[in-house]
Every structure is written in structure tokens, then in C-alpha cells.
């Protein structure tokens, strides 16, 4: 009898073991969604575009940098208030920008899958050069923002999953070189798409609705951006930046934005942030700059009637945006477009490249200001007919005037590029925008970060990044490569 019992128990245990092994075989496998390799590349496009705009271009980075650039004021006894007071832990902590760090790499994985499917000729994706060109543009934009903010980042070994769980850091200089190569590939693919009249994107293009000519113009505009970034370390890029910006304009570049598509709108990330947290108020500094020139955007920027305007670093900024503080009215719209690359930026790049080469940049400068004003006044449903006259009233540009107007133009949602401008100009010994927050210097030390700290997910799990991060305070004294640093 005992023998029979032992046999029964042994069989039962073997059954449990087999069951357990079968269970373990399926752990971490998503059985509810199709595997990435069987999803057509075009169905991944809308997610790639939206994540780029909502999370990387216009998310935590722009919220924090709007305070650092003094384009807005962080208020309300919270993380933006800490940012406003230049709290060293807030700016150096690996958790501060972890969401955008990890989220952007996750989006890049999606983008790389699209590229691989088309380049490898995966069944159903062959010859889709229109989607390939767009994916390459998005790859450059996402990686470009990552390296501009964080410096040396995982690049050549990134996105390989189990094959490489702890990718090395690539130098920003090498990354920039490859990003420009990628843009040239995108331009070639988009030219093919235009010539062959390809329409593989279907209804997934949230930016241009499948117009490949506009994507081609955007590729040249983006090329101008990443060339002009390098002016502090390589003056020879000026001619190339001018040529790329001019080509974008010749192709009819009118701005690269995510906006209403097929009658569907979504909350702009700035609006969602303001509505949920009320952490942003108007900067008295920006208001004074606008007031000095009779800027038509002033009333929209300082909404709230007789509302108080806050100086950068004002100790009373613990108030919230509850009507007692002025705020930019364009954040209260909800469905305003997300600027990935504005027309104004490309004109400003063209004007800067011309000025630095000793050329007359008046036409490009006035076109930039006109575009910036027309854009925001139209968004606010206000009369923009006087935009060109206002631009003309500013006269012939100097570098200082150019960067002041670019600074004001980018107060809406292009703070990432303002941060880049400020740092590269400082690397050339230029200080076109005076920073006035008294907390920028504390105890005789600068508390304005020269870069942003790596994300916590990588600091905790990648020894190479953990070593580079250290205690995080490297952000205060180590500029990125194109601003004169070494990493």
C-alpha cells in the first residue's frame, strides 16, 4: 500500500514539475498582442510621432527648461518650484528626467524596428521608402535631443535587448556624425518616395498627412539644426547650415507640427500639465522684453488681467497659477499644435548662419519673426496681419537681437532648443540673453546645469552609466561636446 502511495506522489510531483516548467516557458511573453516583427511598419508610425512630440520634445524636458531658461517661472511648492530655486538635488538627481530618458529609448526601439523591417525587406514592408525616410527623421530627432541634453549616451549598442543589456556610452561627436549621415539617408529615401509617389503611410502620418515633399523639407530643416549646434567647435559648419536651411525653405518648409488630424485632437502636453498641476507662471523678464518692443504677443503671454508677474527666482513663487499670477494663455487652449521643428527656427538658423559669415541676414531674420508671430497669433485666434510690420520695425539684426527674438519665439514649447542656444553661445563667449535668477549662483558656485543627469533606470542597471553619473554633480561643470566639453 505504501509503495502505491509513493508511486502516486511521485507521479503527482512530476506533474507539478512539468506544469511549472510549462508556466516558466511562458513568463514574460505577451500572448495578448502580436509580436513586433509581424506588425507592419506603417502601423508603428503614429505612435512614434506622438511619443516624439508629447514626451520627448514637449514634456518634462521643456517643463523644467522653461524655468532654467527663465522663459516661464516654476511655482507652487513642488518640483518645478525646486527647479526655479535651483535646488541642486532636483537638477542633479537621476530620477528627475528618468521618465523622458527611458520613454525616449522605448520610442527609439519602436522606430528602429520600423527601420529594420524596411531595410531588411521583411515581408509586407518591402520598398516602403516613405516610411523609412520618416522613421529616420524621427530617429535623428529623438537621439538628437537625448545627446543634446545628456551628452555621451548609449547609441551603437543601444536597443539590442537581451543581446546587450548594458550598452556602452558613445561620444557625442561620433553620434552627431552618424545622425547627419542618417539624415542624408532620409533625404535620399524621401526623394525616392516623392519621385515614385509612394503612399504607404496611409492614415498614420500625424504631421503631414502623407505629404512626402513636406517631410523632405523637414529633413533639410533638421539638418540645419544639427549643423548649427556645432558652431562652437567647428565654424566650418556655417555654410552647410545655411545651405540646408535655404534648401528647406526652397522646398516650402512651413513648420513641422503635430496638430488636429482627421478631426481628432488631443490635449497638448503643456495644457495637460497646466490643468493638472498649475506649476507654471509668466516670467516678468519675458514680459519686459516684449513690452520694450511693443510685441503683439504680450497680452497673450501675460493672461490673467491685473495678474502679478513673477521675476525669475522670486521667493513668492510658492503661489500657484490660480489667477493671482499671470500665465501664457496659449497653454490654456488644449488643442494647440506641438512644434517639432518650427518654420521660425529654420529662418532663425538661416539668419544666424548668414550673420556669422558677414552676410546681410535682414530678410531671413524678418521672415523668422514674422513666422513666429503669425504662428502664435493665429493659434490664439488673433489678427496676425501686422506681424510683418512688427518684424520690419526691429530693423537690421545683430546676433543679440536675433537671439532675443528667437528666445521669445521659443517661449511656447521649444525650450529645448533655447537651452541649446544658450549653452553653445556661452561656449563662444557670447551672452545674448541675460540670466537674472538670483539662485543661479549659490555659495559662489554656479547652479545652472550644463547638461542634464542620466536616467535612474540606466544608472541603477548599467555600471558604465553609473560610473559616468557618479553623484550627479558633474552636470554643473561638464558641458557637452559641442559646448566645449569632452563628453
C-alpha positions in Angstrom: 0.0 0.0 0.0 2.8 2.4 1.0 4.5 1.6 -2.3 1.4 2.6 -4.3 1.2 5.8 -2.3 4.8 6.7 -3.1 4.3 6.0 -6.8 1.2 8.2 -6.8 3.0 11.0 -5.1 6.0 10.7 -7.4 3.7 10.9 -10.5 1.9 13.9 -8.9 5.2 15.7 -8.2 6.3 15.1 -11.8 3.1 16.5 -13.0 3.6 19.6 -10.9 7.2 20.0 -12.2 6.1 19.7 -15.8 3.3 22.2 -15.1 5.8 24.6 -13.5 8.2 24.3 -16.4 5.5 25.0 -18.9 4.5 28.0 -16.9 8.0 29.4 -16.8 8.3 28.9 -20.5 5.5 31.5 -20.9 6.5 34.0 -18.3 7.4 37.4 -19.8 5.8 36.5 -23.1 3.0 38.8 -24.3 0.3 36.5 -25.6 -2.3 39.2 -26.0 -0.6 41.3 -28.6 1.1 40.4 -31.9 4.9 40.2 -31.9 6.6 43.3 -33.2 8.1 41.5 -36.2 4.6 40.7 -37.6 3.2 44.3 -37.3 3.6 46.3 -40.5 5.9 49.2 -40.1 3.3 51.8 -41.1 1.2 50.8 -38.1 4.0 51.8 -35.8 4.3 55.3 -37.3 1.6 57.3 -35.4 2.9 56.1 -32.0 6.4 57.0 -33.0 5.4 60.5 -34.0 3.1 61.1 -31.0 5.7 59.9 -28.4 8.4 62.0 -30.0 6.2 65.1 -29.7 4.3 64.5 -26.5 7.1 63.0 -24.3 10.5 64.0 -25.8 10.1 67.4 -27.4 7.4 68.8 -25.2 7.3 67.0 -21.9 9.4 67.0 -18.8 12.4 68.5 -20.6 10.6 71.5 -21.8 8.8 72.0 -18.5 12.0 72.1 -16.5 14.0 74.0 -19.1 11.3 76.7 -19.3 12.3 77.6 -15.7 16.1 77.2 -16.3 15.9 79.4 -19.4 13.7 81.9 -17.5 11.1 81.7 -20.2 8.5 80.7 -17.6 8.5 80.6 -13.8 8.2 77.4 -11.8 5.7 77.9 -9.0 3.6 76.0 -6.4 5.7 74.3 -3.8 6.6 71.3 -6.0 9.4 70.0 -8.3 9.1 73.0 -10.6 9.4 75.3 -7.6 12.5 73.4 -6.6 13.8 73.8 -10.2 13.1 77.6 -10.0 15.1 77.9 -6.8 17.9 75.9 -8.5 17.7 73.1 -5.9 20.9 71.2 -6.6 19.4 67.8 -5.8 16.4 68.4 -8.1 18.7 69.2 -11.1 21.3 66.5 -10.4 19.1 63.6 -9.4 18.9 60.7 -11.7 15.2 60.3 -11.1 14.3 63.8 -12.3 14.5 63.0 -16.0 14.2 59.2 -15.8 10.7 59.2 -17.5 11.8 61.0 -20.6 15.2 59.1 -20.7 13.5 55.7 -20.6 10.5 56.8 -22.6 12.6 58.1 -25.5 14.7 55.0 -25.7 11.5 52.9 -25.7 10.2 55.1 -28.6 13.5 54.7 -30.4 13.1 50.9 -30.1 9.8 51.2 -31.9 11.4 53.5 -34.6 14.4 51.1 -35.1 12.0 48.2 -35.6 10.4 50.2 -38.4 13.7 50.9 -40.0 14.9 47.3 -39.7 11.8 45.9 -41.3 12.0 48.0 -44.3 15.8 47.9 -44.7 15.8 44.1 -44.3 12.9 43.7 -46.7 10.6 42.0 -44.2 7.5 40.6 -45.9 4.9 43.3 -46.3 7.4 46.2 -45.8 9.5 46.0 -48.9 10.3 49.2 -50.8 8.5 51.5 -48.3 11.0 54.3 -48.6 8.4 56.9 -47.5 8.0 55.2 -44.1 11.8 54.6 -43.9 12.6 58.2 -44.5 10.1 59.4 -41.8 11.4 56.9 -39.3 15.0 58.0 -39.9 14.0 61.6 -39.3 12.3 60.6 -36.0 15.4 58.6 -35.1 17.6 61.7 -35.6 15.2 63.9 -33.6 14.9 61.6 -30.6 18.6 60.7 -30.5 19.5 64.3 -31.1 17.5 65.5 -28.1 18.9 62.8 -25.9 22.5 63.6 -26.7 21.9 67.4 -26.6 20.5 67.0 -23.1 22.7 64.2 -21.7 26.0 64.3 -23.7 27.6 60.9 -24.3 24.8 58.3 -24.4 24.2 54.6 -25.4 23.9 54.6 -29.2 25.8 52.0 -31.2 25.0 49.2 -28.7 21.6 50.6 -27.7 18.2 48.9 -28.4 19.6 45.4 -28.7 17.6 43.9 -25.9 19.0 40.7 -24.4 21.9 40.8 -26.8 23.3 43.8 -24.9 21.7 44.8 -21.6 24.5 47.2 -20.6 25.4 49.2 -23.7 28.4 51.4 -23.8 28.4 55.2 -23.9 29.2 56.6 -27.4 30.8 60.0 -27.7 28.5 62.9 -28.7 30.9 63.8 -31.5 30.5 60.3 -33.0 26.8 60.3 -32.5 26.4 63.7 -34.3 28.4 62.4 -37.2 26.2 59.4 -37.6 23.0 61.4 -37.1 23.9 63.6 -40.1 24.6 60.5 -42.2 21.2 59.2 -41.2 19.6 62.5 -42.3 21.3 62.2 -45.7 19.9 58.7 -46.0 16.4 60.0 -45.0 16.7 62.7 -47.7 17.6 60.1 -50.3 14.7 57.8 -49.3 12.2 60.7 -49.3 13.4 61.8 -52.7 12.6 58.3 -53.9 9.2 58.4 -52.2 8.4 61.8 -53.9 9.6 60.6 -57.3 7.7 57.3 -57.0 4.7 58.9 -55.4 4.7 56.4 -52.6 1.7 56.4 -50.2 2.5 53.6 -47.7 1.9 55.8 -44.6 -1.9 55.7 -45.2 -3.6 57.4 -42.3 -0.7 57.1 -39.8 1.1 60.4 -40.5 0.0 62.8 -37.8 2.3 65.6 -39.1 1.8 66.0 -42.8 -0.9 63.5 -43.7 1.4 61.6 -46.1 2.9 64.6 -47.9 6.5 63.4 -48.7 7.5 66.8 -50.0 6.9 68.3 -46.6 8.9 65.5 -44.9 11.7 66.1 -47.3 11.8 69.8 -46.5 11.8 68.9 -42.8 14.8 66.7 -43.2 16.8 69.6 -44.5 15.5 71.8 -41.7 16.6 69.3 -39.1 20.0 69.0 -40.8 20.4 72.8 -40.4 19.6 72.4 -36.7 22.2 69.8 -36.0 24.8 71.6 -38.1 24.3 75.0 -36.4 24.6 73.3 -33.0 28.3 72.6 -33.7 29.3 76.3 -34.3 31.3 76.5 -31.0 33.6 73.6 -32.0 33.6 73.9 -35.8 32.9 77.2 -37.6 33.1 75.5 -41.0 29.5 74.1 -40.5 28.1 77.6 -41.1 28.0 77.4 -44.8 26.4 73.9 -44.7 23.9 75.0 -42.1 22.9 78.0 -44.3 22.6 75.7 -47.4 20.4 73.2 -45.5 18.1 75.9 -44.1 17.9 77.5 -47.5 17.0 74.2 -49.1 14.3 73.6 -46.6 12.8 77.0 -47.3 13.0 76.4 -51.1 11.1 73.2 -50.7 8.3 75.1 -48.9 9.0 74.2 -45.3 6.2 75.7 -43.2 6.8 74.0 -39.9 6.7 70.5 -38.5 3.9 70.2 -36.0 1.5 67.6 -34.5 -1.9 69.1 -34.6 -5.6 68.2 -35.3 -5.7 65.3 -37.8 -8.8 64.0 -39.4 -10.9 66.0 -37.0 -9.3 64.4 -33.9 -7.5 66.4 -31.3 -5.7 65.6 -28.1 -4.6 67.6 -25.1 -1.3 69.4 -25.7 1.2 68.2 -23.1 1.6 71.8 -21.8 -2.1 72.2 -21.4 -2.4 68.8 -19.6 0.5 69.9 -17.3 -1.0 73.3 -16.5 -4.5 72.0 -16.0 -3.4 69.2 -13.7 -0.7 71.0 -11.7 -0.7 74.8 -12.2 3.1 74.8 -11.9 3.9 77.4 -14.5 3.5 81.2 -14.4 4.7 84.0 -16.8 8.1 85.5 -16.3 8.3 89.2 -15.7 11.6 89.2 -17.5 10.0 87.9 -20.7 7.1 90.4 -20.3 9.6 93.3 -20.1 11.4 92.1 -23.2 8.1 92.0 -25.1 6.9 95.3 -23.7 10.1 97.1 -24.8 9.4 96.4 -28.5 5.5 96.6 -28.4 5.4 92.9 -29.0 1.8 91.8 -30.0 2.2 88.5 -28.1 2.5 90.3 -24.7 -1.2 90.2 -23.8 -1.4 86.5 -24.5 1.7 85.8 -22.6 0.5 87.7 -19.5 -3.1 86.4 -19.3 -4.9 87.0 -16.1 -6.0 90.6 -16.2 -4.2 92.5 -13.4 -2.3 89.4 -12.5 1.1 89.7 -10.8 4.1 88.8 -12.9 6.9 86.8 -11.2 10.6 87.6 -11.5 12.9 84.6 -12.0 13.7 83.1 -8.6 11.1 85.2 -6.8 10.7 83.9 -3.3 6.9 84.5 -3.5 6.7 82.0 -6.4 5.3 79.4 -4.0 1.9 80.7 -5.1 0.1 78.7 -7.7 -1.3 79.7 -11.1 -4.7 80.4 -9.6 -5.5 83.7 -11.1 -3.1 85.6 -8.8 -0.3 85.1 -11.2 0.0 85.8 -14.9 0.3 82.8 -17.3 0.8 82.2 -21.0 -2.8 81.9 -22.4 -1.7 79.6 -25.2 -1.2 76.9 -22.6 -4.9 77.1 -21.8 -6.1 76.1 -25.3 -5.7 72.3 -25.1 -5.5 71.5 -28.8 -2.7 73.8 -29.8 -0.1 72.2 -32.1 3.1 70.6 -30.7 6.1 72.2 -32.5 8.7 69.5 -33.5 10.5 72.0 -35.7 9.1 75.4 -36.4 9.4 77.4 -39.5 10.7 80.3 -37.4 13.5 78.1 -36.1 14.7 77.3 -39.6 14.6 81.0 -40.6 16.5 82.0 -37.4 19.2 79.4 -38.2 19.5 80.8 -41.7 19.8 84.3 -40.4 22.4 83.3 -37.8 24.5 81.4 -40.3 24.4 84.4 -42.6 25.3 86.9 -39.8 28.2 84.8 -38.7 29.5 84.7 -42.2 29.3 88.5 -42.6 26.2 88.4 -44.8 23.1 90.5 -44.7 20.6 88.5 -42.8 17.7 91.1 -42.7 15.4 89.2 -44.9 15.8 85.8 -43.1 15.6 87.5 -39.7 12.3 89.3 -40.5 10.9 86.2 -42.0 11.7 84.3 -38.8 10.0 87.0 -36.6 7.0 87.2 -38.9 6.6 83.4 -38.9 6.8 83.2 -35.1 4.3 86.0 -34.5 1.9 84.7 -37.2 2.1 81.2 -35.7 1.2 82.2 -32.1 -1.4 84.9 -33.0 -3.2 82.5 -35.3 -3.2 79.9 -32.6 -4.7 82.5 -30.3 -7.3 83.4 -32.9 -6.0 87.0 -33.1 -5.2 89.2 -36.0 -1.8 88.4 -37.4 -1.9 90.9 -40.3 0.6 93.2 -38.6 3.3 90.5 -38.0 5.5 91.6 -40.9 5.3 95.2 -40.0 6.4 94.4 -36.4 9.3 92.4 -37.8 10.3 95.2 -40.0 10.2 97.7 -37.1 13.0 95.7 -35.4 15.4 96.8 -38.1 18.6 95.1 -39.2 19.6 92.2 -37.0 22.6 91.8 -34.8 23.3 88.5 -33.1 21.9 89.8 -29.8 18.7 91.0 -31.4 18.4 87.7 -33.3 18.8 85.5 -30.2 16.4 87.8 -28.2 13.7 87.3 -30.8 14.4 83.6 -31.1 14.2 83.3 -27.3 10.8 84.9 -27.3 9.6 82.9 -30.2 10.5 79.6 -28.4 8.7 80.5 -25.2 5.7 78.5 -26.4 7.1 74.9 -26.5 10.6 75.0 -28.0 12.6 75.4 -24.7 14.8 72.5 -25.5 16.3 74.5 -28.4 16.6 77.6 -26.3 18.7 75.7 -23.8 20.9 74.5 -26.7 21.3 78.1 -28.0 22.2 79.5 -24.6 24.9 76.9 -24.0 26.6 77.0 -27.4 26.6 80.8 -27.4 28.2 80.8 -23.9 30.8 78.3 -25.3 31.7 81.0 -27.8 31.9 83.7 -25.1 28.5 85.2 -26.1 25.8 86.1 -23.6 22.9 87.4 -25.6 20.2 86.6 -23.0 21.0 87.8 -19.5 20.0 85.3 -16.9 18.7 87.1 -13.8 17.6 84.3 -11.4 19.5 85.1 -8.1 19.6 81.4 -7.3 21.7 80.7 -10.4 24.8 81.2 -8.2 24.8 79.8 -4.7 27.7 79.8 -2.3 29.9 81.1 -5.0 29.1 78.2 -7.3 27.0 78.0 -10.4 23.8 76.1 -10.0 22.9 76.3 -13.7 23.4 72.8 -15.1 25.5 72.5 -18.3 23.7 69.2 -19.1 21.1 67.0 -17.6 21.6 63.8 -15.4 21.2 60.3 -16.8 18.0 58.5 -16.1 17.8 56.3 -13.0 16.9 53.1 -14.8 20.3 53.1 -16.5 22.2 54.5 -13.5 21.0 51.5 -11.5 21.4 48.8 -14.1 24.4 49.8 -16.2 27.7 50.1 -14.4 29.2 52.2 -17.2 26.4 54.8 -16.8 26.6 54.6 -13.0 30.3 55.4 -13.2 29.7 58.3 -15.5 26.8 59.6 -13.3 28.7 59.4 -10.0 26.9 61.7 -7.6 25.2 63.6 -10.4 27.0 66.9 -9.7 29.0 66.6 -12.9 26.1 68.4 -14.5 27.3 71.7 -13.1 30.8 71.7 -14.5 31.0 69.3 -17.5 29.5 70.8 -20.7 28.5 68.6 -23.6 31.0 68.1 -26.5 29.5 70.8 -28.9 29.6 73.3 -26.0 33.3 72.7 -25.4 33.2 69.6 -23.2 34.7 66.2 -23.5 31.7 64.0 -23.1 
